[in-house]
Amino acid sequence: MIHSMTGFAVQTRDLGPVSLHLELRSVNSRYLDLNFRIVEDLRQAEPAIREQITGRLSRGKVECRLNLQTNNAAPRTLALNSGLLAQLADAQTKVQAQFPSAKPMSVGELLRWPGMLADDGVTFEQMQPAIAELARAALDELVATRGREGEKLAEMIRERITRMRELVELATPRMPAIVVEYQNKLTARLRDAVATLDEDRIRQEVALYAQRIDVAEELTRLTTHLDELERILKAGGSAGKRLDFLMQELNREANTLASKSPATDITAVAMEMKVLIEQIREQVQNLE
């Protein structure tokens, strides 16, 4: 499947006291460009998420937002660290034995002591598996979104390919008649302009001009490029850069066709081809 570089995904996980919220947004870029906006409490999750994204995507500017929200409705309990409390009480007794005038610790000071209070909140280590699963689900959603968008773009490109094939088929049978027509016109002009010119020289000049206006080779190469374009679309995968190069080749052949053709109807065919190629090129810029 052909994938677009444009997509969006959002996933949320409720872990009781907290909720995880992950958003992935992607737009066009020549390369894979990752931008993370993660709350400080979850900053450690960035390397693992980065690894997952680089394993699934090859192009696009991707923004990853990971937030942590507290569920105020969820009941939470506090517990004193009884072991630490006993140690502080013992230390205070010894200090007051040496310094009777020392002021005892207040309840507030005890509660603010590092490690004194523990709650039933979720640690980062406990959230890690949920974050990994959340990232996988969001990436699945993003890839699916990019795939649906890519298929729409591919269908539009196929429609342009069909029209370009019609134009090639329209131009191909016209070329022998155009060459003969211009050979006759050029012969007559040469005879009128130079009455003494050798007939062999006239034939040589006419043949040389006929070669210059013959676009059969360009029409054949256009068909070959269109075949390759369809093959790449059918193969799927990361095809944006290959298709972009192919657009350059198609445009080169269309330009040559327009410049070499002496007939207005073939020139019109070449100009319509250039419009179709530009329309395809604009959409190719969106493909991974």
N, C-alpha and C positions, 0 to 999 in steps of 0.2 A: 504494500500500500504506500502511496505517496502521502507525505505528511506536510502540512503547513507549519510555519513557525509561529503562528498566532494561536493562542489558546489560554484557557483559564480553568483553574480547579480550586476547590475549597473543601476542606475536611475538618471536622470537629470531633473531639473525643472527651467524654465526661469521665473524670477519674474520681468522682466523689467530692472531695474538698476543692478540687481545681478542675478546670477545663482547658484542653489544648485546642488551639485554633491555627490551622495552617492554610495559607493561600499561595498559589503558584500562578504567576502571570508570565506569558512569553510573547514577544514580538520579534520582528525581523532583525537579523544581524548577520554579518558575514561569517562570524565565528560563534562559538558558545561563550556567552558572557553572563556570568552569574553575579547576582547582587542579593545579599542577605540582610534582612532586617529582623533580628531576633532579640527578644527581651534578654536582659543581662542574666537572669536566673537560668536561661536555657542556652546560653552562648556555647556551651560545651557540645551541643548537638550539631553545630554547623559542619564539622568535618564529615560526619556520617551522612548527613543529608546531601552535602556536596558530592560525595562518592556515589550516592544513589542517582543523582541527577546526571552526572557525567557518564554513568553507565547506561542511561536510557536515551539521552538526547545528544545530538552532534552539532546542531546549530541553533541560534536564537538567543535573544537577550532575555534571560529569565530572572524574575524577581521573586524571592522567597520571603514570606512574612510568617513568623512563628510567634504567637502570643500565648501568654498564660493568664487565665482569669480565675479569680477566687469565687467560689460558689458560696455566697453569703448565707444561703438557706441551709447549707449543709451543717449539721451540728458538729462542733469541735470541742474537745476537752483538753485541759491543761493538767500536767502532772509535775510534782516536785521531784527533783533528783535527790532522793532521801540519802543516798550515800554521800553526795557532795555536801548536803546540808549537815550531816553528822560531822564531816571533816571540818567544816567551817565553825561549827559549835565547839569542837574540841580545840581548834586553833584560837578561838576567841577566849576560851577559858584560860588557856596558857598565857595569852597576851595580858589578860586582866590580872593574872596572878603576878606577873612581873610589873605591870603598870596599872595599879588599882584605879587610877583616875581616868583610864582610857574609856572612851565612850563606846558602848556596845553598838553593834550594827543594827540599823533599822530594818523593818520588814521590806521596805522599798529597795534598800541596798541589797538585801538577800535575794529578792526576786530578780533584780537586774544583774546579778552575778552570772558571768558567762557559763552556760550549760546548766543553770539551775532549773529552768523551765523547759519542758518538752511538750510538744503537742502531737496531734495525730495527722499533721500535714504530710504531704507527699514529697519525698526527696527526689533529686534529679536521677539518682540511680534507679529509683522505683519507676520513674517516668520514661526511662530510656527505651524499653521495649515498645511502649505505646507510641513514642515519637517515631521510632523506626517503622512501625506499622502504619502510622498516620502518613508518613512521607511516601511509602509504597502506594497507599490508596490514592493519595493526591497525584502522584506521577501517573498511575493507571488512568485516572480521570483526565489529566492533561494530555497524555498521549492519545487517548480516544478522541478528545476534542480536536486536537491537531490533525488526527487522521480523517475525521469527518470533513473538516475544512479543506484538507488536502485533496480529498476525493472530489469535492465540488470544483476546485481549481483545475484538477486533472480533466474533468469532464468538459470544462470550458475550453481547455487547450485542445482536446480531441476534436471539438467542433471546429476550431480554427484550422486544424490539420486537414479535416475533411474538405473545407472550403479551399485550402491551398492546393490540395490534390486536384480538385475540380479545375482550378485555374491552370495548373500544369497540363492537364488533359486538354484544356481548351487551346492552349498556346502551341502544344507540340505539333499537331497536324497542320497548323498554319504556316510553320516555318519554311518547309520546302517551296511552297507557292510564293512566299514573300521573297525568298532568295532569288527564285527565277524571275519574278517581277522586277526586282531591282537590278538583276543582271541585264535584262532587256533594256531598261531605262538608261543604265550607265553606258551600255554599248551604243545606243542611239546618240547619247550626248557626246561621247568621245568621237564618233564619226562626224557629227556636225561640227564639233570644235576643231578637229584636226583631220582634214580630208585626206592628208597624205600618210596618216599613221598606219603602220603595218597591222594587218589583221591578227597576226600572232601576238603582237604587243597588246592589242585590244583585249584578246582572250586572256592574256596573263593578268592584265589590270583588273578585268572583271572577276577572274577567279580569286585574286587576292582580296578584292573587296567583299566577295561572297563569303570568304573565310572570316573576315572581320565581323560581319553581321550575323553569322550563324551562331545561334545560342543553344543548339542542341545539347552541347556539353553542360551548359549551365542548368538546363531543364532536367537533365539526368541527375546532376548532383543535388538539385533541389529534392527530387524524388528520394534519393538515397538518404539525405538528411531527415526527411519526413519519416522514412522507415525507422531510422535510428531514434527519432523523437518518440515514436510510438513504442518502440522496444523498451526504452528507458522508463516510460510511464507504466508499462505492463510489469516490468521487473520490480518497480517500487524501491523502497529504501531511501537512503540519503542521496537524492538525485539533483538537488538544486544547482550545484556548481557545474555539473555536467550539462544540464539543460541550458544554463546561462552561456556556456561556451558554444553550444549548438546554435543558440540564437544569433551569435556573432557570425557563424558560418552561413546560416540561412540569409542573414541580412546582406552579407557580402555577395552571395549569388544573385539575390534580388537586385542589388545595385548594378551588378554587371549586366544583368538582363535588361534593365532600364536603359543603360548607357549604350549597349550594342544594338538594340532593336531599332530598325528604321521604320517600323509600322506603329501607328498610334494605338491600335488595339492591343498590341503586345506590350507597349509602354504602359497602358492602363492596367493590364494584368500585373505587371511588375509593381506598379504603385499600390495596387490593392494588396498584393503580397506583403509589401513593406508595412502597411497598416496592420495587417494580421500578425506579422512577426513582432511588431512593437506591442500589440495587445498581449501576445503570449509572453513576451519578455517581462512586462510589468507583473504578470501573475507568477512567473518563475521566481522573481525576487522574493516571493512569499513562501517558497517551498524550502523544506529542510534539505 
